[in-house]
């Protein structure tokens, strides 16, 4: 009986993502050049932010006109109580109507930084004003740009722990519902597309990942 030839196993397909740069490979940019500001004109001055029309020469050499919103920056507060269940701590959430979104949103407490105010001082002030809660321990969880294509606003998320209740003093135009729920329930709301606010999704997701991994923040 003739020997049966054996076909060699096919080689695995090349990984199509192998050329993608992973975070650990990020170093200094290839060019340290930034955009060169040619001119800047105040297009709108508002109570909360200003809009400028900037003419810039981009690092690639192209000349463009950019509308940029300038803002003092905002703070976000992820207040947690892990005294009863460290593996599934309670978090403080708000629900309020947002005119720009045209709907009620579930959010972490947040607010803008006043001129000359330190971010942590702003976070403590905003938490008291909106929720009445105070905290003994504060940690900067992360900071990020919400929409850097046109918005120059930094948003800083603070983790507030060892919290205690107090009396809220919201602004006259703020109508806020305060909710205290387990982290697992908050993440279920994220997963079921019931939380649409970016800062809240970022803050809850980062903290949930840390709790699951047993990391100390």
C-alpha positions in Angstrom: 0.0 0.0 0.0 1.4 3.3 -1.1 2.4 5.6 1.7 -0.1 8.5 2.2 1.5 11.9 1.9 0.9 14.2 4.8 0.2 17.8 4.0 1.9 20.3 6.2 -0.4 22.3 8.5 -1.2 25.8 7.1 0.7 28.6 8.7 -1.3 30.8 11.0 -2.4 34.0 9.5 -0.5 37.0 10.4 -2.0 39.1 13.2 -3.5 42.1 11.5 -3.1 44.2 14.6 0.6 43.4 15.0 1.6 46.7 13.6 -0.5 48.7 16.0 1.5 50.7 18.5 0.7 49.5 22.0 0.8 52.0 25.0 4.1 50.8 26.3 5.7 51.8 22.9 4.6 55.4 23.2 7.6 57.6 23.7 8.3 61.1 22.7 6.5 62.2 19.6 8.5 62.1 16.4 8.3 65.8 16.2 8.1 68.2 19.2 6.6 70.9 17.0 3.3 72.4 18.1 0.9 74.5 16.2 2.0 78.1 15.7 -0.7 80.6 16.6 -0.9 83.2 13.9 -4.0 85.1 15.3 -6.7 84.6 17.9 -10.0 86.4 18.0 -12.7 86.3 20.7 -15.8 85.2 18.9 -18.1 84.7 21.9 -17.8 85.6 25.6 -20.1 83.6 27.9 -20.6 83.1 31.6 -19.1 79.6 31.6 -16.8 79.6 28.6 -15.4 81.7 25.8 -15.1 80.8 22.1 -12.0 81.9 20.1 -11.4 81.7 16.4 -7.7 80.8 16.0 -5.6 80.8 12.9 -2.8 78.3 13.3 0.0 76.7 11.3 -0.3 73.0 12.2 2.8 70.8 12.9 2.5 69.5 9.4 2.7 72.9 7.9 -0.9 73.5 7.0 -2.6 76.7 7.8 -6.0 76.2 9.4 -8.7 78.2 11.2 -9.9 76.5 14.4 -12.9 77.5 16.7 -11.8 76.6 20.2 -13.8 76.7 23.4 -11.8 77.9 26.4 -12.9 76.9 29.8 -11.4 77.0 33.3 -11.7 73.2 33.7 -14.0 71.0 35.7 -13.9 68.6 38.5 -15.8 65.3 38.9 -16.3 63.5 42.2 -16.6 59.8 42.6 -17.7 59.6 46.3 -17.6 56.0 47.7 -18.4 54.3 50.9 -16.7 50.9 51.3 -17.3 50.6 55.1 -19.9 47.9 54.8 -18.8 46.1 51.7 -15.3 46.8 50.3 -15.9 44.5 47.4 -19.0 46.3 46.3 -18.9 49.8 47.8 -21.7 52.3 47.6 -21.3 55.2 45.1 -23.1 58.6 45.0 -24.8 59.4 41.8 -27.1 62.3 40.7 -29.9 62.5 38.2 -30.7 65.9 36.7 -32.1 67.3 33.5 -29.6 68.5 30.9 -30.9 71.0 28.4 -28.1 70.4 25.9 -28.8 66.7 25.9 -32.6 67.1 26.0 -33.0 64.5 28.7 -32.4 63.5 32.3 -28.9 62.1 32.9 -27.4 59.9 35.6 -24.0 61.5 36.5 -21.3 61.7 39.1 -21.3 65.1 40.9 -19.3 67.7 39.0 -18.8 71.3 38.4 -16.5 74.0 37.0 -13.3 75.3 38.6 -13.7 79.0 39.5 -11.0 81.4 38.4 -8.0 81.2 40.8 -9.5 78.1 42.5 -7.4 74.9 43.1 -9.0 71.8 41.5 -9.2 69.9 44.8 -10.8 72.8 46.6 -13.3 73.0 43.7 -14.1 69.3 44.1 -14.7 69.6 47.8 -16.9 72.6 47.3 -18.9 71.1 44.5 -19.6 67.9 46.4 -20.9 69.8 49.4 -23.0 72.1 47.2 -24.6 69.4 45.1 -24.8 66.4 47.5 -24.0 67.7 51.1 -21.5 64.9 51.4 -18.0 65.5 52.8 -14.9 63.2 52.6 -11.8 62.8 54.7 -9.7 61.1 51.9 -9.2 62.5 48.4 -7.3 61.0 45.5 -6.9 62.2 41.9 -8.2 59.3 39.9 -7.5 60.6 36.4 -7.7 63.8 34.2 -8.6 63.9 30.6 -9.9 66.1 27.7 -13.5 65.5 27.1 -13.5 66.6 23.4 -10.0 67.9 22.4 -11.0 68.6 18.8 -12.6 71.9 19.8 -12.8 72.0 23.6 -9.7 73.0 25.7 -11.3 71.9 29.0 -9.5 69.6 31.4 -11.7 67.3 33.5 -10.3 65.9 36.7 -11.9 63.0 38.5 -11.3 62.8 42.2 -12.0 59.7 44.3 -13.6 60.8 47.7 -13.6 58.3 50.5 -14.6 58.2 54.2 -17.7 60.2 53.3 -20.3 61.5 55.7 -23.7 63.0 54.9 -24.6 66.7 55.2 -26.9 69.3 53.8 -26.7 70.1 50.1 -26.8 73.8 48.9 -27.4 73.6 45.2 -27.5 76.6 42.9 -31.1 78.0 42.2 -31.1 76.4 38.7 -29.9 73.0 39.9 -32.6 70.4 40.6 -30.7 67.3 41.6 -31.8 63.9 42.8 -29.2 62.1 44.9 -28.9 58.4 44.7 -26.7 56.1 46.7 -26.3 52.6 45.1 -23.8 49.7 45.0 -21.0 49.9 42.5 -22.2 46.7 40.9 -25.6 48.3 40.3 -23.9 51.4 38.8 -21.9 49.2 36.4 -25.1 47.4 35.4 -26.6 50.8 34.5 -23.4 51.4 32.4 -23.6 48.0 30.7 -27.3 48.4 29.9 -26.8 51.8 28.3 -28.7 53.7 31.0 -25.8 56.0 31.8 -24.8 58.2 28.8 -22.6 60.7 30.5 -18.9 60.3 29.6 -17.3 61.5 32.8 -19.5 59.1 34.8 -18.7 56.1 32.6 -14.9 56.9 32.8 -14.9 57.3 36.6 -17.0 54.3 37.4 -15.2 52.0 34.9 -11.7 53.0 36.3 -12.8 52.5 39.9 -14.6 49.2 39.2 -11.5 47.8 37.4 -9.3 48.8 40.4 -11.8 47.2 42.9 -11.9 44.0 40.8 -8.1 43.8 40.6 -7.7 44.5 44.3 -5.6 47.6 43.6 -5.3 50.3 46.2 -6.0 53.8 44.9 
